[in-house]
Amino acid sequence: MSTVKLEVQLSLQQLLKAVEQLKQPDLEKFVSQIIILHAHKKADNLLKNEGELLLQTHQDIPSTFLNYHNKLIAKREEERLTDEEYRELLHLSEKIDKLQAHRLEYLANLALLHGITLTELVQNLGFGT
């Protein structure tokens, strides 16, 4: 087994020069270990991203917000909505649409992380059932 003596901190270029000193079998072992290390770091990062995305997809619209929105919709259907209430309804509807668009974006990113379609992800998570 080859050994490389390191007494100082190395730049990436210096590390590569040290790796060049390895014999073929040791180089193959080293490369395998680097690939495993890279996979672990990438997996840790994906898990962190997945956790963040899952948290974002589960953020609900506050019930008081939805209740007021539904109340305004009912008044509109009864044709009892004032101009001010109509503006509020438009504003609330916009906010709800934006929140739902963000949730859809988070779900799409989560599906991408898993290499599946958005439809498959929604089915796997049990949404809409």
BELMOQUI-V39020 format. One line per field, one symbol per residue. ss: DSSP state (@ for helix, = for strand, . for the rest). burial: b if it has 9 or more other ideal C-beta (glycine too) atoms within 8 Angstrom, else e. A space follows every 10 residues. Layout:
ss: ???
burial: ???
This chain:
ss: .......... .@@@@@@@@@ ...@@@@@@@ @@@@@@@@@@ @@@@@@@@@@ @@@@@@@... ..@@@@@@@@ @@@@@@@... ..@@@@@@@@ @@@@@@@@@@ @@@@@@@@@@ @@@@...@@@ @@@@@....
burial: eeeeeeeeee eeeebeebbe ebeeebbeeb eeeeeeeeee eeeeebeebb eebbebbeee eeeebbebbe ebbebbeeee beeebbebbe ebbebbeebe ebbbebbbbb bebeeeebeb bbeeeeeee
